[in-house]
Structures are given as structure tokens and as C-alpha cells.
């Protein structure tokens, strides 16, 4: 049987015996000056700094959170616990209390070389607390959080290390008051601020930004962006400086800012386009499907390399004159259109095999010219393209080139995801798109093959929200603009890993997509949009009980 689609990294290892022991309780330090000496303890800056995570597996997410609007997500894998650490200055012979709110399967909190604690699998945020006493000459401590092998993503928020900072316990002098607070930019959901630095007898370690009386963000520098705000709403901000001993300055001058109206600057591009594959899976007559469902667009899979950076359907069927062109002609005669998908999970791919971005752009142009295309999709998967950052850059540069050479052409990139949003390579793809100014219209995630996830609606929504957060961070967009650059490409019925997306679940996903006005909805595939309950994961039916073309009918109801 032909491989169905896209394999994902599978998290199948069983949990071994935990090596870390739970430390006994120790009394809290007897000091009135106890203060949280960690920087970015609630990840409200929107970045990890100064935390550092192994394997680039840490990210900042907007859901689920314990407090504020951000939290840490550590995507523990079968070979990496996604340990995130921060080193702080401490005083010798001093007792400290470490605590944090965590969620997920087997989450650990501790100090390197010292005490630690852990919890098994809270379904909601649970607080971990442990105390430790520094050594006679100890002046620094490395605080860590991590998950466990193959147990999936964990979350942490509001981490606190209470006690005096380094530099001696006699520092009672507060920093000077920050001055010159001003707004440097705003959107419908964020305000950017800057101010002049404070001074301190020992040193300023952080600045706390307040909205009214609520602390909403802490940063290490003299600027910050407060996000998660409401559109067309007035906010008042002040800033206070803080040193390592917890001494806090007076508040700066106040600045009032009204956020922009909502709506965003979207692309205006909306597309419901399930995948149709002429080389496999008993391909149906597309006009029959269109007549029965009302669908107008199809994503045609896959354009590959036939050798020498030459595009061909499946790498073997002629670009024109064959069954693929026949299907395209039928679709267009019935008032529809197609977007070809380049790449996929397997086969010889143009992105990996064309020698340069210009050569790849030339190959893409051949397909654009052959069909007079309005849009193209680059399905970037596997280690040869998705997990190769140089190939990612080559693809994005080629897309930028053909977009410039074909006014009005829409460009789409499609890639895998975790249940909470883009993985390291997905984040890297987005960052490179921003850096290269590739002007990608739609970033489409494939929220399936998670590794046995059962909540396909919840996982899809969470993954899409994670993508939205990354797009906002990378491009400075508000919520509405980020959603308008997002696509979802699911898998109907049983996925390769036996996840079951039922018609009811797909309807809920479509309704969510409509309510958030995303740009694109697709699924793999129309070939499988037929009933075969108990049939397993096969090429020409969904493996579940359904009506013929039911998923396509649901998808046709996507309007964005």
C-alpha cells in the first residue's frame, strides 16, 4: 500500500523510573526582603530570554496560561526533556524558596545540583514548591524546569525564586525613577513603550510595566511591548525599576495610549480547497464532487522533481496533457479552480533538488505558466525540506521571486505542527519568511499525526492559536491580521496514527475557522471522502462511517 501521507515524529517510548527524588520541605527564609529574583518569571515579555531551553524545544505560548497572557511550553521529545534554565545571583548560606505553576505529564522543578520536585500529570495548572539552602561560597544558582522523555509538551508559568539577590544582604537602596516613558507604536491589540534607563548603587536587573495598578510585563531593557489588549481602548502605563535585592523605584511618568480599531490588514484571500490526488486512491471525477458539494477549489497533489529541477506530477506524469490536466480542465469548466501543491512527505522534491532559489523559481514558473495559476502551495515536510533551514530559505526566496514576477499570485506554505503550535522548524520557517520579506500570504498547518492525540478539535484550535501567537510575534500583527494569514489542513476520518476526525469534529473546526476569519481550509483528501467503517487507514476511504463527499460538503461551507 502506498504511504498515505505525512508521518510525524511519534512519541511512543514508555516513561522510565524518574531519577530525581522529591526533596523534603525546608522552612522559608526568615527575611522581610524576600522577593522574586528571577527575570521574566511569567514569560510575559513574549520571549524566552533569559531562560535557555535544550534542543530549542522551548517556546512562549498564549494558551494555556496560569496568570497574565503568556506561559512557557516545553516540547519534550523521545530524546530530550526540553529542560529550560535560568541562572541567577544568590547569597551564600541563604535559604531560598522556589515555586512554579506547571501543567502536563511529568514536570520537574529544581535547582541544578540541589533540591527538586515533580508532579505526574496534572490536567490543569498545579503549583510545585521546593526550598534549598546555598553553600558557604555559592554565589549563583541555576533554576530548571523540564518534562520527561516522550511525555509530550509541558507548560510552566509564574515561576518564583524568593530570597535576597546576590551582592550582599545590605542593599536597601532603590534604583532611580525611570524617566521619559513614551509610546513608540501601537496596534489594535498591543502598545510598544520605551523609557530612559534608571541607575542603582548595585545595578538595575529589571523594569516592571504597569497598566494602572496591575503589573503586566517585566523586561530587562528599556523598551517593551504589552500585548493582548482590546481594540479601541484607552490604557495608562507606568514603569518601575527593580534591582537584584528586590528594591523597587518610584513609578515613572504616566503615558496614556488608545489602541487602534480592530479589523487588521488581512490579505482578503479565502480558499476552501481539499486535496485531490490523481495518481492514487481511486480519484473521483471532480465535477461529480463539485456538483454534489458546492466546492470550487481543489489543492492538486503533488508536483515533484522529475530530474534536473523539472516539475512533473508525482515526479513522473507530464506537466500537461495527462490525467492531471484533464481534471484541471474539468474543474475550470465547472466554474472552479486549483492550487497545485509542491512537495509533500515523500518523493524527489524540487525544493531539495533544485540547485538554487533562482532555479527553483524557474521550475515553479513553468507550472504557473502551464496553468495560468492564481495561487501555489509549497508543502514543506520531512528532513530534506522542513528540517533543512537552507532549503527553507531557498523555498521562501523562490516564492518571493515568483510572487514579484506574477502580480496577484498568492503564495501558501504548508507544514506540520505540534498540538500547541509550530515546532522549532515551523518557528524557524516563519522567522525566515519575516527576515527574507517573502510576503507569504498563508501559513497553513497540518494539525494531525500528533502521536495519538484524541481531542482533534481541541488540538487543532490550540495548534492554530499557537501559530497565531508566533505570527503576531514575528510580524508585529494584531490578532485579526494574524488569523487572516492562517490556514488549516486536516485529515478526514482516521489519520496515519489512528486519530479520528469525524464529520462532526470537522464541522466544529470549520465553524471555528469561519468565526476567526482564517484564510484557508483544506484536508487530505477528497479521494478518502467515502465511507468504510472499520476499513483502517487506506487510500480511497476514510476508515469511518460517513456520507459520500461529506467532508468536502463541510469544507465547502468555509467562507473565512
C-alpha positions as CSV (number, residue, x, y, z in Angstrom):
1,X,0.0,0.0,0.0
2,X,1.3,3.4,-0.9
3,X,2.2,5.5,2.2
4,X,-0.8,7.5,3.0
5,X,0.5,11.0,3.7
6,X,2.7,12.6,6.2
7,X,4.4,10.8,9.1
8,X,5.2,12.8,12.2
9,X,7.7,12.1,14.9
10,X,6.0,9.6,17.1
11,X,6.2,9.7,20.9
12,X,5.9,6.1,21.7
13,X,8.5,5.5,24.3
14,X,7.3,4.5,27.8
15,X,8.2,6.5,30.8
16,X,11.1,5.1,32.8
17,X,11.6,5.5,36.5
18,X,12.2,9.1,37.4
19,X,15.7,9.7,38.6
20,X,15.1,12.8,40.6
21,X,14.0,12.5,44.2
22,X,11.5,14.7,45.9
23,X,13.3,16.9,48.4
24,X,12.0,17.4,51.9
25,X,10.3,20.6,53.0
26,X,12.6,23.3,54.3
27,X,11.4,26.4,56.2
28,X,11.2,29.6,54.2
29,X,14.0,32.2,54.7
30,X,13.4,34.5,57.6
31,X,13.8,37.8,55.7
32,X,11.4,40.6,55.2
33,X,13.2,41.5,52.0
34,X,12.2,38.2,50.2
35,X,11.4,39.0,46.5
36,X,11.3,37.1,43.3
37,X,14.8,37.4,41.9
38,X,14.0,35.6,38.6
39,X,13.8,37.6,35.4
40,X,10.8,37.0,33.1
41,X,9.2,34.7,35.6
42,X,5.8,34.7,33.9
43,X,7.2,34.8,30.3
44,X,5.2,38.0,29.8
45,X,7.9,39.5,27.6
46,X,6.8,37.1,24.8
47,X,10.3,35.7,24.6
48,X,12.3,33.1,26.5
49,X,15.2,35.4,27.5
50,X,16.9,35.0,29.9
51,X,15.7,31.4,30.0
52,X,17.5,28.9,27.8
53,X,15.9,25.6,26.7
54,X,17.6,22.5,25.5
55,X,17.1,21.3,21.9
56,X,15.4,24.6,21.0
57,X,12.3,22.9,22.4
58,X,11.0,25.8,24.5
59,X,8.6,28.5,23.3
60,X,6.3,31.1,24.7
61,X,2.6,30.5,24.2
62,X,-0.6,32.4,25.0
63,X,-2.6,29.3,26.0
64,X,-2.9,27.6,28.4
65,X,-1.6,30.2,31.0
66,X,-1.8,30.3,34.7
67,X,-1.5,34.1,35.1
68,X,-1.1,37.0,32.7
69,X,-1.2,36.3,29.0
70,X,1.9,34.1,28.4
71,X,3.4,30.8,29.6
72,X,6.3,28.5,28.8
73,X,5.8,25.4,26.6
74,X,8.5,22.8,26.6
75,X,8.0,20.2,23.8
76,X,9.7,17.2,25.4
77,X,10.6,14.5,22.8
78,X,11.7,10.9,22.9
79,X,15.3,12.1,23.2
80,X,15.1,15.4,25.0
81,X,13.2,16.6,28.2
82,X,13.1,20.2,27.0
83,X,14.9,21.5,30.0
84,X,14.7,25.3,30.4
85,X,17.1,27.0,32.8
86,X,17.9,30.4,34.2
87,X,21.0,31.3,36.3
88,X,20.7,34.0,38.9
89,X,23.0,35.5,41.5
90,X,22.4,34.4,45.1
91,X,23.9,34.9,48.5
92,X,25.9,32.1,50.4
93,X,24.4,30.3,53.3
94,X,20.9,31.5,52.5
95,X,17.6,29.7,52.2
96,X,15.5,30.2,49.1
97,X,12.0,29.2,48.2
98,X,11.4,28.0,44.6
99,X,7.9,27.6,43.2
100,X,6.1,27.5,39.9
101,X,2.8,26.6,38.3
102,X,3.0,23.6,35.9
103,X,0.8,21.5,33.7
104,X,1.5,18.4,31.7
105,X,2.8,14.8,32.1
106,X,5.8,14.5,34.5
107,X,7.0,18.1,35.1
108,X,10.1,18.9,37.2
109,X,11.2,22.0,39.0
110,X,14.5,22.3,40.8
111,X,18.0,23.9,41.2
112,X,21.0,22.4,39.4
113,X,22.9,20.2,41.8
114,X,20.4,20.6,44.6
115,X,16.8,20.0,45.5
116,X,14.0,19.3,43.1
117,X,10.3,18.3,43.0
118,X,8.0,17.0,40.4
119,X,4.4,16.1,39.6
120,X,2.9,13.3,37.5
121,X,0.2,14.6,35.1
122,X,-2.0,17.5,36.2
123,X,-4.7,18.3,33.6
124,X,-4.8,21.8,35.0
125,X,-2.1,24.1,36.4
126,X,-0.7,22.8,39.7
127,X,1.9,24.5,42.0
128,X,5.3,22.9,42.7
129,X,7.3,24.3,45.6
130,X,10.7,23.3,46.9
131,X,13.3,25.1,49.2
132,X,17.1,24.9,49.2
133,X,20.0,26.5,51.1
134,X,23.0,27.8,49.2
135,X,26.5,26.6,50.1
136,X,29.1,28.6,52.1
137,X,30.7,30.1,49.0
138,X,27.8,29.8,46.5
139,X,27.0,33.0,44.5
140,X,24.9,31.6,41.7
141,X,22.1,29.1,41.2
142,X,20.8,27.5,38.0
143,X,17.0,27.0,38.2
144,X,15.5,24.5,35.9
145,X,12.1,23.2,34.6
146,X,11.8,20.1,32.4
147,X,9.4,17.4,31.2
148,X,10.1,13.8,30.7
149,X,11.1,11.7,27.6
150,X,8.2,11.0,25.2
151,X,5.6,12.6,27.5
152,X,4.8,15.5,25.3
153,X,4.6,19.2,25.9
154,X,4.6,20.6,29.4
155,X,3.7,24.1,30.4
156,X,5.0,26.3,33.2
157,X,4.1,29.8,34.4
158,X,4.7,32.3,37.2
159,X,8.0,30.8,38.4
160,X,9.3,32.4,41.6
161,X,12.6,32.2,43.4
162,X,12.1,34.1,46.7
163,X,15.0,35.4,48.7
164,X,17.7,38.1,48.5
165,X,19.6,38.5,45.3
166,X,23.4,38.4,45.0
167,X,25.7,41.2,46.1
168,X,25.1,41.1,49.8
169,X,22.0,41.5,52.0
170,X,22.7,45.1,53.0
171,X,21.4,46.6,49.7
172,X,18.3,48.6,50.6
173,X,18.8,51.4,48.1
174,X,16.2,51.6,45.4
175,X,17.0,52.4,41.8
176,X,16.3,55.9,40.5
177,X,12.9,56.5,38.8
178,X,12.7,55.8,35.1
179,X,12.0,58.9,33.0
180,X,10.8,59.8,29.6
181,X,8.2,57.0,29.2
182,X,6.6,57.2,25.8
183,X,4.7,55.1,23.3
184,X,6.6,54.1,20.2
185,X,3.9,52.2,18.4
186,X,0.5,50.5,18.7
187,X,-1.9,48.1,17.0
188,X,-5.4,47.1,17.9
189,X,-4.0,44.6,20.5
190,X,-0.6,45.9,21.6
191,X,1.3,49.0,22.7
192,X,5.1,49.5,22.4
193,X,6.8,51.6,25.1
194,X,10.3,53.0,25.7
195,X,11.9,55.0,28.5
196,X,15.3,56.2,29.8
197,X,17.4,53.9,32.0
198,X,17.5,54.1,35.8
199,X,20.7,53.9,37.8
200,X,21.4,51.9,41.0
201,X,24.2,51.5,43.6
202,X,24.5,47.8,42.6
203,X,22.6,47.5,39.3
204,X,19.2,47.5,37.8
205,X,18.1,44.0,36.9
206,X,14.6,44.5,35.5
207,X,11.8,47.0,34.7
208,X,8.2,46.3,35.6
209,X,5.5,47.8,33.3
210,X,2.1,48.6,35.0
211,X,-1.3,49.2,33.4
212,X,-3.0,51.1,36.1
213,X,-2.1,49.2,39.3
214,X,-1.6,45.9,37.5
215,X,1.9,44.7,36.6
216,X,1.5,43.4,33.0
217,X,5.1,42.9,31.8
218,X,8.7,42.8,33.0
219,X,11.7,43.3,30.8
220,X,15.5,43.6,31.2
221,X,16.0,46.5,28.8
222,X,14.4,50.0,28.4
223,X,11.6,49.0,26.0
224,X,8.8,46.5,25.8
225,X,5.5,45.7,24.0
226,X,2.4,45.0,26.0
227,X,0.1,42.6,24.0
228,X,-3.3,41.0,24.5
229,X,-5.1,44.4,24.7
230,X,-8.5,45.2,23.5
231,X,-9.1,47.3,20.4
232,X,-10.2,51.0,20.6
233,X,-9.5,51.0,24.3
234,X,-7.6,53.6,26.4
235,X,-4.8,52.3,28.7
236,X,-2.5,54.1,31.1
237,X,1.1,52.8,31.6
238,X,3.9,53.5,34.1
239,X,7.3,51.8,34.6
240,X,9.3,50.9,37.8
241,X,12.9,49.8,38.0
242,X,14.0,46.9,40.2
243,X,17.4,45.7,41.5
244,X,18.6,42.2,42.5
245,X,17.7,42.7,46.1
246,X,14.1,43.5,45.2
247,X,14.3,47.2,45.8
248,X,11.8,49.0,43.5
249,X,11.9,52.6,42.3
250,X,9.0,55.0,42.3
251,X,6.8,54.9,39.2
252,X,7.7,56.8,36.1
253,X,5.6,59.4,34.4
254,X,2.3,58.0,33.1
255,X,1.5,57.7,29.4
256,X,-2.0,57.1,28.0
257,X,-2.5,55.2,24.8
258,X,-5.7,54.2,22.9
259,X,-5.3,51.1,20.9
260,X,-6.3,51.0,17.2
261,X,-9.6,49.8,16.0
262,X,-9.9,46.1,15.2
263,X,-10.0,44.6,11.8
264,X,-6.4,44.3,10.8
265,X,-4.8,44.4,7.4
266,X,-5.6,40.9,6.1
267,X,-4.9,39.6,2.6
268,X,-8.5,39.3,1.6
269,X,-7.7,35.7,0.3
270,X,-10.1,33.0,1.3
271,X,-9.9,29.4,0.0
272,X,-11.7,26.2,0.7
273,X,-9.5,23.7,-1.2
274,X,-9.4,20.0,-0.2
275,X,-6.6,17.9,-1.7
276,X,-7.3,15.8,-4.8
277,X,-4.7,13.3,-6.0
278,X,-4.8,11.9,-9.5
279,X,-2.0,9.4,-9.0
280,X,-3.5,7.3,-6.2
281,X,-6.6,6.4,-4.3
282,X,-9.2,5.8,-6.9
283,X,-9.5,9.5,-7.9
284,X,-13.1,10.7,-8.3
285,X,-14.4,12.8,-11.2
286,X,-14.0,16.3,-9.8
287,X,-17.2,17.7,-11.4
288,X,-19.2,15.0,-9.7
289,X,-17.8,16.1,-6.4
290,X,-18.4,19.8,-7.2
291,X,-22.0,19.2,-8.2
292,X,-22.7,17.2,-5.0
293,X,-21.0,19.5,-2.6
294,X,-20.6,23.1,-4.0
295,X,-16.8,23.0,-3.6
296,X,-15.0,25.3,-6.0
297,X,-11.3,24.9,-5.3
298,X,-9.1,21.8,-5.1
299,X,-5.5,21.5,-4.0
300,X,-3.9,19.2,-6.6
301,X,-1.1,17.0,-5.2
302,X,1.8,16.7,-5.8
303,X,4.3,18.4,-8.1
304,X,7.7,16.8,-7.7
305,X,11.1,16.8,-9.5
306,X,11.3,14.5,-12.5
307,X,15.1,15.1,-12.6
308,X,17.2,18.2,-13.3
309,X,14.8,20.6,-11.4
310,X,12.0,19.8,-13.9
311,X,8.5,19.8,-12.5
312,X,6.1,16.9,-13.1
313,X,3.0,15.5,-11.4
314,X,4.2,12.9,-8.9
315,X,7.7,13.3,-10.5
316,X,6.6,11.1,-13.3
317,X,3.4,12.3,-15.1
318,X,3.8,15.0,-17.7
319,X,3.0,18.5,-16.5
320,X,0.4,18.9,-19.3
321,X,-1.6,16.6,-21.5
322,X,-2.3,13.9,-18.9
323,X,-4.9,13.0,-16.3
324,X,-3.9,15.9,-14.1
325,X,-4.6,18.5,-16.8
326,X,-7.8,16.7,-17.7
327,X,-9.0,17.0,-14.1
328,X,-8.0,20.7,-14.0
329,X,-9.9,21.4,-17.3
330,X,-13.0,19.7,-15.8
331,X,-12.8,21.8,-12.6
332,X,-12.4,25.0,-14.5
333,X,-15.2,24.2,-16.9
334,X,-17.4,23.7,-13.9
335,X,-16.5,27.2,-12.6
336,X,-13.8,26.1,-10.2
337,X,-10.0,26.4,-10.0
338,X,-7.0,24.7,-8.5
339,X,-3.9,25.4,-6.5
340,X,-1.0,22.9,-7.1
341,X,0.9,21.6,-4.1
342,X,4.6,21.2,-4.5
343,X,6.4,18.7,-2.2
344,X,4.7,16.5,0.4
345,X,6.2,13.9,2.7
346,X,8.0,11.7,0.2
347,X,9.4,11.6,-3.3
348,X,12.1,13.8,-5.0
349,X,11.2,17.4,-4.3
350,X,12.0,20.5,-6.2
351,X,12.9,22.5,-3.1
352,X,15.5,20.0,-2.1
353,X,16.9,19.2,-5.6
354,X,16.9,22.5,-7.5
355,X,20.4,23.9,-7.1
356,X,19.4,27.5,-6.2
357,X,16.5,29.7,-5.3
358,X,16.5,31.1,-8.9
359,X,16.4,27.6,-10.3
360,X,13.5,26.6,-8.1
361,X,11.7,29.8,-9.0
362,X,12.2,28.8,-12.7
363,X,10.6,25.4,-12.0
364,X,7.7,27.0,-10.2
365,X,7.2,29.4,-13.1
366,X,6.8,26.5,-15.5
367,X,3.8,25.3,-13.6
368,X,2.4,28.8,-13.2
369,X,2.7,29.4,-16.9
370,X,1.3,26.0,-17.8
371,X,-2.0,26.7,-16.0
372,X,-2.2,30.4,-15.5
373,X,-2.3,30.0,-11.7
374,X,-3.8,32.3,-9.1
375,X,-2.1,30.5,-6.2
376,X,0.6,27.9,-5.4
377,X,1.2,25.9,-2.3
378,X,4.6,24.6,-1.0
379,X,4.0,21.6,1.2
380,X,7.3,21.6,3.2
381,X,7.9,18.3,5.0
382,X,10.4,15.8,6.2
383,X,14.1,16.2,6.8
384,X,15.0,17.2,3.2
385,X,13.0,20.4,3.2
386,X,11.3,21.2,6.5
387,X,14.2,20.3,8.8
388,X,16.8,21.8,6.5
389,X,17.0,25.6,7.2
390,X,19.0,26.3,4.0
391,X,16.3,24.6,1.9
392,X,13.6,26.5,3.8
393,X,15.3,29.7,2.8
394,X,15.7,28.6,-0.8
395,X,11.9,27.8,-1.0
396,X,10.9,31.2,0.6
397,X,13.3,33.1,-1.7
398,X,11.8,31.3,-4.7
399,X,8.3,32.1,-3.6
400,X,9.3,35.8,-3.1
401,X,10.7,35.8,-6.7
402,X,7.6,34.3,-8.4
403,X,5.3,36.5,-6.4
404,X,7.2,39.5,-7.6
405,X,7.1,38.2,-11.2
406,X,3.4,37.3,-11.2
407,X,1.3,40.2,-9.8
408,X,-1.7,38.9,-7.9
409,X,-0.3,35.4,-7.3
410,X,-1.0,34.1,-3.8
411,X,1.7,32.0,-2.0
412,X,1.0,29.4,0.6
413,X,3.4,27.3,2.7
414,X,2.1,24.2,4.5
415,X,3.9,22.4,7.3
416,X,3.4,20.2,10.3
417,X,2.7,21.3,13.8
418,X,2.6,20.3,17.5
419,X,-0.6,20.4,19.5
420,X,0.4,23.8,20.8
421,X,1.7,25.5,17.6
422,X,4.7,25.4,15.4
423,X,7.7,23.3,16.3
424,X,11.3,24.6,16.2
425,X,11.4,24.2,12.4
426,X,8.0,25.7,12.0
427,X,9.1,28.7,14.0
428,X,12.3,28.9,12.0
429,X,10.3,28.9,8.8
430,X,8.2,31.8,10.0
431,X,11.2,33.7,11.2
432,X,13.0,33.2,7.8
433,X,9.8,34.4,6.0
434,X,9.9,37.6,8.0
435,X,13.7,38.1,7.6
436,X,13.6,37.5,3.9
437,X,10.5,39.6,3.4
438,X,9.0,36.7,1.5
439,X,5.4,38.2,1.8
440,X,3.8,34.8,2.2
441,X,0.0,35.0,2.1
442,X,-1.0,31.9,4.1
443,X,0.9,29.8,6.6
444,X,-1.0,26.5,6.7
445,X,-0.5,24.0,9.5
446,X,-1.4,20.3,9.3
447,X,-2.9,19.5,12.8
448,X,-2.8,15.7,12.8
449,X,-0.4,12.8,13.3
450,X,0.3,14.3,16.7
451,X,1.1,10.9,18.1
452,X,-2.2,9.5,19.3
453,X,-3.9,12.7,20.3
454,X,-7.6,12.1,20.8
455,X,-9.0,15.7,21.1
456,X,-8.8,16.6,17.4
457,X,-10.9,19.7,17.8
458,X,-9.0,21.0,20.9
459,X,-5.6,20.1,19.5
460,X,-6.4,21.8,16.2
461,X,-7.6,25.0,17.9
462,X,-4.6,25.1,20.2
463,X,-2.2,24.5,17.4
464,X,-3.8,27.3,15.4
465,X,-3.7,29.7,18.3
466,X,0.0,28.8,18.8
467,X,0.6,29.7,15.1
468,X,-1.3,33.0,15.6
469,X,0.9,33.9,18.5
470,X,4.0,33.2,16.5
471,X,2.8,35.2,13.6
472,X,2.0,38.2,15.8
473,X,5.4,38.0,17.4
474,X,7.3,37.6,14.1
475,X,5.5,40.2,12.1
476,X,4.0,42.6,14.7
477,X,0.4,41.8,13.5
478,X,-2.7,42.1,15.6
479,X,-5.0,39.1,16.1
480,X,-7.2,39.8,13.1
481,X,-4.2,40.2,10.7
482,X,-2.5,37.0,12.0
483,X,-5.7,34.9,11.6
484,X,-6.1,36.2,8.0
485,X,-2.7,34.7,7.2
486,X,-3.5,31.2,8.6
487,X,-4.6,28.0,7.0
488,X,-5.7,24.6,8.4
489,X,-5.2,21.4,6.5
490,X,-6.6,18.4,8.4
491,X,-7.0,14.7,7.7
492,X,-10.5,13.3,7.4
493,X,-11.5,10.2,9.3
494,X,-8.6,8.1,10.5
495,X,-5.1,9.6,10.4
496,X,-1.9,7.7,9.9
497,X,-1.8,7.4,13.7
498,X,-5.4,6.4,14.1
499,X,-6.6,9.8,15.3
500,X,-10.3,10.2,14.3
501,X,-11.6,13.4,12.9
502,X,-15.3,12.7,12.5
503,X,-17.7,14.8,10.3
504,X,-19.0,16.5,13.5
505,X,-15.4,17.4,14.6
506,X,-14.6,18.7,11.1
507,X,-17.8,20.8,11.2
508,X,-16.7,22.3,14.5
509,X,-13.2,23.0,13.1
510,X,-14.8,24.7,10.1
511,X,-17.1,26.8,12.2
512,X,-14.2,27.9,14.4
513,X,-12.2,28.8,11.3
514,X,-15.1,30.9,10.0
515,X,-15.6,32.6,13.3
516,X,-11.9,33.6,13.4
517,X,-11.7,34.5,9.7
518,X,-8.7,32.5,8.8
519,X,-7.6,32.3,5.1
520,X,-7.7,28.7,4.1
521,X,-9.3,25.3,4.9
522,X,-8.2,22.1,3.4
523,X,-8.0,18.4,4.2
524,X,-6.3,15.2,3.0
525,X,-8.1,14.1,0.9
526,X,-11.2,14.0,-1.4
527,X,-10.0,10.6,-2.5
528,X,-10.7,9.4,1.0
529,X,-14.0,11.2,1.4
530,X,-16.0,7.9,1.3
531,X,-17.3,5.6,3.9
532,X,-15.5,2.4,5.0
533,X,-16.2,1.8,8.7
534,X,-13.5,-0.4,10.1
535,X,-11.6,-0.1,6.9
536,X,-8.5,1.3,8.6
537,X,-6.2,3.9,7.1
538,X,-6.4,3.4,3.4
539,X,-6.1,5.5,0.3
540,X,-9.7,5.6,-1.1
541,X,-11.9,5.9,2.0
542,X,-11.9,7.5,5.5
543,X,-11.9,4.4,7.6
544,X,-15.1,5.6,9.4
545,X,-18.8,5.7,8.7
546,X,-19.8,8.8,6.8
547,X,-21.8,10.0,3.7
548,X,-20.0,10.1,0.4
549,X,-18.3,13.5,0.0
550,X,-19.4,14.6,3.4
551,X,-16.1,16.2,4.4
552,X,-16.0,18.1,1.1
553,X,-19.5,19.4,1.7
554,X,-18.5,20.6,5.2
555,X,-15.4,22.2,3.8
556,X,-17.4,24.0,1.1
557,X,-19.1,25.9,3.9
558,X,-15.8,27.6,4.8
559,X,-16.1,31.3,4.0
560,X,-13.5,32.8,6.2
